Amino acid sequence: MRQSIPAVIGVVFAVLLALTGLAASAVLLQHHIVVEIGGDPILGGLCEDVGGQSSCDAALASKWGKMVLGKDDNKTAIPTAMFGFVFFACMASWYIIVGRAGGSRQGLHLLPVLGAAAGSLICIWLDVVMWTRLAQPCWLCFATHVLTWALLLMTLLLWPRQGVVPGPVVVPASRSVQTSYSPRSEVSHPPLHLVLAAVLMAVATSVAGWGMYQSRLKSADSDKYFEKWQEYDKDYAANHQRFMAQPQFEIPIMPEDPVRGPADAPHTVVVFTDFQCPYCRLIADMLDERMEEFPRRFRVVFKHFPMNTTCNDYVKNTLHDASCAAAVTAEAARILGGNETFWKMHDELFRDPTAFAKGGIEYVKQACEKLGVDNDALWGQIRTHSIWNRIRSNAGQGSALGVKATPTLFFDGRRMAGWGDRHTWRFLVESPASETPHAIPATYPVAATRPSSTGPSVPAVTTRAASAPATTQTATAPAM
């Protein structure tokens, strides 16, 4: 079908927009692999902020970064970027094969219009989430949203109109033959075989994109695992000795320290963490997974290290404004309900850190109702001096151990790097080397044992590093 020059230009521009969006979505899919497995992202600096941390990480690692379908072993996590990839694949296929509909089939143009409109509405919702619920926006995500809106605008501008096609008119033979122009309808376009071809191209592109994502994900996971497996299995004893050569600290484990896991576990993990730190949320989930994978092999001891100068004198700048409020909230829950209640509040605070930061009072009220904790009593505890001094004491212990950022994890008194590597955990908790007489002791030397009214009895031990001095600053309620 012959189309006007403006229509051809519009179709070409729509194709370019769709292909650009397809490429941007592919980059986001690759960055999903980087977030989950590690590696060097495509266009590595594109998503980095001034501090060098990727602004895409928070968005892709959040609960809005993926849609989980199915349950248990049959569940599949589909990245949100994959839906964007499918959308741009459909739009590109339509404009490459079909172009602009016309004639009696101009109603088929509703298909790209409705698709672009639905995509634009979803992008608006994702932008609201990104700018209100996440600490940092993902600029590449926002770029794909702009491309979606531009596609909607171009699709509306390409809305077909009944045209006038020039054609010769033959007059009777008794008159002189003249050529004139008369209006007639545009040729019906597209034929159904082109519509079918566009659908098949969109499906093929989407399937290829999903297959490539799954292949790269499995390949990256396999390569990383194999690389670590070779590294560790090449010389088990040497790797064990390297870990053992690190300084070992006698970390103080007090009766009031929250503990998750069996008290007689052969290994102890101490984690210094911040409820507002996104990577601390990841390490909390990881520790839960490892405890299920290696039952009764280790216990987790929780230590506060808020990245906030209000309750932590050992950090230079406040990175998370609500971290002190979250820490004292968890401690107040522990005082009121013991060790078990602390971990329930721990899970609630990590469930949606952004919501807590934006509306802490209401968030805590709902959490108390859910956990059966007296909200007024909890606030009474938050305002006490002792609870704030305990947070400062934890921070002082961390500083004495060289903790400067969160999360920081110690496995049997030795600082553990690469805590996300599953093979490292299997090596530490299940390898024969960990059971040798030279392995890390299962428990630390006990300096004193004190009964606890708020949780299970845990030995209190000394540390070679100096503990933080007690402070006498006035306790104030957190700004929520």
C-alpha positions in Angstrom: 0.0 0.0 0.0 1.3 3.4 -1.0 1.6 5.7 2.1 2.3 9.4 2.5 5.8 10.5 3.3 4.9 11.8 6.8 3.4 8.3 7.6 6.5 6.5 6.4 8.7 8.8 8.5 6.4 8.2 11.5 6.6 4.4 11.0 10.4 4.6 10.8 10.6 6.7 13.9 8.3 4.2 15.8 10.5 1.3 14.7 13.6 3.2 16.0 11.9 3.9 19.4 10.8 0.2 19.7 14.3 -1.1 18.9 16.0 1.3 21.3 13.6 0.2 24.0 14.3 -3.4 23.1 18.0 -2.8 23.6 17.6 -1.0 26.9 15.4 -3.8 28.2 18.1 -6.3 27.2 20.7 -4.3 29.1 18.4 -4.4 32.2 18.0 -8.1 31.9 21.7 -8.5 31.8 22.0 -6.3 34.9 19.6 -8.7 36.7 22.2 -11.4 36.2 24.9 -9.1 37.6 22.8 -8.3 40.7 22.1 -12.0 41.3 25.3 -13.7 40.2 27.9 -10.9 39.8 30.1 -9.9 36.9 30.7 -6.9 34.8 27.5 -5.2 33.5 27.0 -4.0 30.0 27.5 -0.2 29.9 28.8 -0.6 33.5 28.9 3.1 34.4 25.5 3.9 33.1 23.7 3.0 36.3 26.3 4.1 38.8 25.7 7.1 41.0 28.4 9.5 42.3 29.3 7.0 45.1 30.0 4.3 42.6 27.1 2.1 43.7 24.7 1.1 41.0 21.3 2.9 41.3 19.8 0.1 39.2 20.7 -2.5 41.9 18.0 -1.3 44.4 15.3 -1.3 41.8 16.2 -4.7 40.3 16.7 -6.3 43.7 13.4 -4.9 45.1 10.2 -6.9 45.2 9.0 -4.8 42.2 12.0 -5.9 40.2 10.6 -9.4 39.5 7.2 -11.1 39.3 7.1 -14.6 40.9 4.8 -17.1 39.3 4.1 -20.5 40.9 5.0 -21.9 44.3 7.8 -23.8 46.0 9.9 -25.8 43.5 7.7 -24.8 40.5 8.0 -21.0 41.0 9.6 -18.9 38.3 10.8 -15.4 38.9 10.3 -13.2 35.8 12.2 -9.9 35.7 10.0 -6.8 35.2 12.5 -5.9 32.4 11.4 -9.0 30.6 7.8 -7.6 30.3 9.3 -4.5 28.8 11.4 -6.6 26.4 8.2 -8.4 25.2 6.3 -5.0 24.8 9.0 -3.5 22.7 9.4 -6.7 20.7 5.6 -6.6 19.8 5.7 -2.9 18.9 8.8 -3.3 16.7 7.4 -6.4 15.0 4.1 -4.5 14.2 5.7 -1.5 12.7 8.5 -3.4 10.8 6.0 -5.8 9.1 2.6 -4.1 9.2 3.4 -0.4 9.3 0.3 1.8 9.3 -3.1 0.2 8.9 -5.6 1.6 6.4 -8.7 1.2 4.4 -11.4 -1.1 5.8 -8.8 -2.6 8.2 -7.7 0.6 9.8 -9.4 -0.6 13.0 -6.4 -2.9 13.5 -4.4 0.1 14.5 -6.2 -0.2 17.8 -3.9 -3.1 18.6 -0.7 -1.0 18.9 -2.6 1.9 20.4 -4.0 -0.3 23.2 -0.7 -2.0 23.7 1.2 1.3 24.0 -1.5 2.8 26.3 -1.3 -0.2 28.7 2.5 -0.1 28.7 2.4 3.7 29.5 0.0 3.1 32.4 2.2 0.4 33.9 5.3 2.7 33.4 3.5 5.5 35.3 2.8 3.1 38.2 6.4 1.8 38.2 7.7 5.4 38.3 5.4 6.2 41.3 6.9 3.2 43.1 10.4 4.0 42.1 10.3 7.6 43.2 8.4 7.1 46.4 9.5 3.6 47.7 13.1 3.3 46.6 16.1 5.3 47.9 17.5 5.7 44.4 15.8 5.8 41.0 16.9 3.6 38.2 17.7 5.9 35.3 17.8 3.2 32.7 14.4 2.0 33.9 13.1 5.5 33.6 14.6 5.8 30.0 12.5 2.7 28.9 9.4 4.4 30.4 10.1 7.6 28.3 10.5 5.5 25.2 7.1 3.8 26.0 5.4 7.2 26.3 7.0 8.4 23.0 5.8 5.2 21.3 2.2 5.9 22.5 2.4 9.4 21.2 3.8 8.3 17.8 1.2 5.5 17.6 -1.6 8.1 18.1 -0.1 10.4 15.5 -0.1 7.5 13.0 -3.8 7.0 13.5 -5.1 6.2 9.9 -7.3 8.6 8.1 -9.4 8.0 5.0 -7.2 9.2 2.1 -7.7 10.4 -1.5 -5.8 8.3 -4.1 -5.4 9.7 -7.6 -6.8 7.6 -10.4 -7.7 8.3 -14.1 -11.4 8.8 -15.0 -12.3 7.9 -18.7 -15.1 10.0 -20.2 -17.4 8.8 -23.0 -15.8 8.5 -26.5 -17.9 11.3 -27.8 -15.9 13.6 -25.7 -12.3 14.2 -25.6 -10.4 11.9 -23.2 -9.2 13.8 -20.1 -7.4 12.7 -17.1 -8.9 13.9 -13.8 -8.8 12.8 -10.2 -11.5 11.2 -8.1 -11.5 10.1 -4.5 -11.5 6.4 -3.8 -10.8 4.5 -0.6 -7.3 3.4 0.4 -6.5 -0.2 -0.2 -7.3 -2.3 2.8 -4.1 -2.9 4.8 -2.7 -5.0 6.3 -3.6 -8.3 4.8 -4.1 -11.0 7.4 -0.9 -12.8 6.5 1.1 -9.7 7.5 -0.7 -9.6 10.9 0.2 -13.2 11.4 3.8 -12.6 10.4 4.0 -9.7 12.9 2.6 -11.9 15.7 5.0 -14.7 14.9 8.0 -12.3 14.8 7.0 -10.8 18.2 6.6 -14.2 19.7 9.9 -15.4 18.3 11.8 -12.3 19.5 10.3 -12.6 23.0 11.1 -16.3 23.2 14.6 -15.6 22.0 15.0 -12.9 24.6 13.8 -15.1 27.4 15.9 -18.0 26.3 19.0 -15.8 26.1 18.3 -14.4 29.6 17.9 -17.9 31.0 21.0 -19.2 29.2 23.2 -16.3 30.4 21.8 -16.6 33.9 22.6 -20.4 34.0 25.9 -19.9 32.3 26.9 -17.1 34.7 25.8 -19.2 37.7 27.6 -22.3 36.3 30.8 -20.5 35.5 30.9 -18.7 38.8 30.2 -22.0 40.7 32.7 -23.9 38.6 35.3 -21.2 39.1 34.9 -21.3 42.9 34.7 -25.1 42.9 38.1 -25.3 41.1 39.5 -22.7 43.4 38.5 -24.4 46.6 38.8 -28.0 45.5 42.3 -27.5 43.9 43.8 -27.2 47.4 41.4 -27.7 50.2 44.0 -27.4 52.9 45.5 -24.2 51.5 42.1 -22.5 51.3 41.3 -23.6 54.9 44.6 -22.3 56.0 44.1 -18.9 54.3 40.8 -18.5 56.2 42.4 -19.7 59.4 45.3 -17.2 58.9 42.9 -14.3 59.4 42.8 -12.6 62.8 40.3 -14.4 65.1 38.4 -12.2 67.5 36.7 -13.3 70.7 33.5 -11.4 70.0 31.4 -10.7 73.0 28.1 -12.6 72.9 25.9 -11.3 75.7 22.7 -12.9 77.1 20.7 -10.0 75.6 22.1 -10.5 72.1 19.4 -11.9 69.7 20.3 -15.4 68.6 18.7 -17.5 65.8 19.5 -21.1 65.6 20.4 -23.9 68.0 22.6 -23.0 71.0 24.7 -26.2 70.5 25.5 -25.5 66.9 29.1 -26.2 66.1 29.6 -22.8 64.4 28.7 -19.2 65.2 27.9 -16.4 62.8 28.0 -12.8 64.1 26.5 -10.2 61.8 26.8 -6.4 62.3 23.9 -5.0 60.3 21.5 -2.0 59.7 17.8 -2.4 59.1 17.8 0.3 56.5 20.7 -1.1 54.5 19.5 -2.9 51.3 22.4 -5.3 51.3 21.7 -6.1 55.0 18.3 -7.3 53.8 19.9 -9.6 51.3 22.3 -11.0 53.9 19.3 -11.7 56.2 17.5 -13.6 53.5 20.8 -15.4 52.7 21.3 -16.5 56.3 17.8 -17.9 56.5 18.4 -19.9 53.3 21.7 -21.2 54.6 20.2 -22.3 57.9 17.6 -24.3 56.0 20.3 -25.7 53.7 22.6 -26.6 56.6 20.3 -27.3 59.6 21.8 -27.2 63.1 25.2 -26.3 61.7 25.5 -22.7 62.9 23.7 -20.1 64.9 23.3 -16.4 64.0 24.0 -13.6 66.5 22.6 -10.2 65.6 24.6 -7.0 66.4 23.4 -3.5 65.7 25.6 -1.1 63.6 23.2 1.6 62.3 24.9 3.9 59.7 23.6 6.9 61.5 25.5 9.3 63.7 22.5 9.7 66.1 23.2 6.4 67.7 26.5 5.3 66.3 29.5 7.5 67.2 31.8 5.4 65.0 30.5 6.5 61.6 31.3 9.8 60.0 28.1 10.4 58.1 24.5 9.4 58.3 23.6 7.2 55.4 20.2 6.0 56.6 18.0 8.5 58.4 15.7 5.9 59.9 18.3 3.3 60.9 18.4 4.3 64.6 14.6 4.3 64.8 14.5 0.8 63.4 17.3 -0.5 65.7 15.6 0.7 68.9 12.2 -0.6 67.7 13.7 -4.1 67.3 15.4 -3.8 70.7 12.2 -2.6 72.4 10.4 -5.6 70.9 13.1 -7.9 72.3 12.7 -6.5 75.8 8.9 -6.9 75.7 8.7 -10.3 74.1 12.2 -11.9 74.2 14.4 -13.4 71.6 11.5 -14.8 69.4 9.7 -11.5 69.3 12.9 -9.7 68.3 13.3 -12.0 65.3 9.7 -11.5 64.3 10.2 -7.7 64.4 13.5 -8.2 62.6 11.6 -9.8 59.7 9.0 -7.1 59.7 11.5 -4.3 59.6 13.3 -5.9 56.7 10.1 -6.7 54.9 9.7 -3.1 53.7 12.5 -0.8 54.9 11.4 2.1 52.7 7.8 2.1 54.1 9.3 2.2 57.6 11.5 5.1 56.7 8.5 7.1 55.2 5.9 6.3 57.9 7.5 4.6 60.9 4.8 5.3 63.5 2.0 3.7 61.5 4.4 0.9 60.3 5.4 0.0 63.8 1.7 0.2 65.0 0.7 -2.3 62.3 3.7 -4.5 63.1 2.8 -4.5 66.8 -0.8 -5.5 66.0 0.5 -8.3 63.8 3.0 -9.6 66.4 0.8 -9.1 69.4 3.1 -6.5 71.0 1.7 -3.6 73.1 2.4 -0.5 71.0 2.4 1.9 74.0 4.7 -0.3 76.0 7.0 -0.5 73.0 7.2 3.2 72.8 7.9 3.4 76.5 10.9 1.2 76.0 12.1 3.2 73.0 12.4 6.4 75.2 14.6 4.8 77.8 18.4 5.5 78.1 19.4 1.8 78.4 18.0 0.8 75.0 19.9 3.6 73.2 23.0 2.8 75.1 22.8 -0.9 74.0 22.7 0.2 70.4 25.8 2.4 71.0 27.5 -0.5 72.8 26.9 -2.8 69.8 28.3 -0.1 67.5 31.4 0.2 69.7 32.0 -3.6 69.6 31.8 -3.4 65.8 34.2 -0.5 65.6 36.7 -2.4 67.8 36.5 -5.2 65.4 37.2 -2.9 62.4 33.6 -2.7 61.2 33.1 0.4 59.1 30.2 -0.6 56.9 27.2 -3.0 56.8 26.7 -5.8 56.5 29.9 -7.2 58.1 29.9 -10.9 59.0 32.2 -13.0 61.2 32.2 -16.8 60.9 33.6 -18.3 64.2 35.3 -15.0 65.0 37.0 -14.6 61.6 35.8 -11.9 59.1 34.0 -13.6 56.2 34.2 -12.1 52.7 32.2 -13.5 49.9 29.3 -14.3 52.2 26.9 -14.8 49.2 28.9 -17.7 47.8 27.0 -20.9 48.6 30.1 -23.0 47.9 32.0 -21.1 50.6 29.3 -22.0 53.1 29.3 -25.7 52.2 33.1 -25.7 52.5 33.0 -24.0 56.0 30.2 -26.0 57.6 30.4 -29.4 55.9 34.0 -30.0 54.7 36.2 -32.4 56.6 38.6 -29.5 57.2 36.1 -27.8 59.4 36.0 -30.8 61.7 39.7 -31.2 62.2 41.4 -30.5 65.6 42.7 -27.2 64.1 39.3 -26.0 63.0 37.7 -23.0 64.5 36.2 -23.7 67.9 32.5 -24.3 68.1 32.1 -22.0 71.0 34.2 -19.2 72.5 35.8 -19.4 76.0 33.2 -18.4 78.5 34.1 -15.5 80.7 30.8 -15.3 82.5 27.3 -16.6 82.2 24.3 -14.5 83.2 20.6 -15.5 83.2 18.4 -13.7 80.7 14.8 -12.9 81.3 14.2 -11.9 77.7 15.6 -14.8 75.8 17.6 -18.0 75.9 20.8 -18.1 78.0 23.8 -17.4 75.9 27.4 -17.3 77.3 28.8 -13.8 77.7 32.4 -13.7 76.6 35.2 -11.3 76.5 36.9 -9.8 73.5 40.5 -8.8 72.9 39.2 -5.5 71.4 37.9 -2.9 73.7 34.2 -2.5 74.0 32.5 0.8 73.5 32.2 2.9 76.6 28.8 3.5 78.0 27.2 6.8 77.1 24.9 9.0 79.1 23.3 10.9 76.3 19.6 11.7 76.7 17.4 9.1 75.1 15.0 10.5 72.6 12.3 8.9 70.5 13.2 8.2 66.9 11.9 10.5 64.2 9.5 8.2 62.3 
